[in-house]
Amino acid sequence: MDVRFYRVASGAEPVRDYLRALGMEERKVCGTAIRALQIFGLGAPGLVARQIDGKLWEIKASDQRVFYCVASGPVVWLLHAYRKASQRAPRREIDVAKVRMAEVLR
């Protein structure tokens, strides 16, 4: 499966930058989940994901969350990442991911 990182106009890739800033163990857990998605697709063994709203989904990797959507191709777009701190995904985090999703699905 083709997995791509969302890129802002300046060229920065917020999800990739977020993952690089994590500690080695957390980065390894997230990287393993993303690689499984690349190799095996959405039904990857051990991949824990849940639907957030419509085409917006999130990958659960330890206490890290990565929002994604699937576009035609199929291409998986990694849109936004954050550290889970509460039971529900914060509205602000979801809103950021939705804006980016609208951009990549255009």
RAJO-V686399 format. One record per helix or strand. SS is the DSSP state (2 for helix, 1 for strand). FROM is the first residue (numbers start at 0). TO is the last residue. If there is no record, write none. Layout:
ss & from & to
SS & FROM & TO
SS & FROM & TO
//
This chain:
ss & from & to
1 & 1 & 4
2 & 13 & 20
2 & 23 & 42
1 & 47 & 52
1 & 55 & 60
1 & 63 & 70
1 & 74 & 82
2 & 90 & 104
//
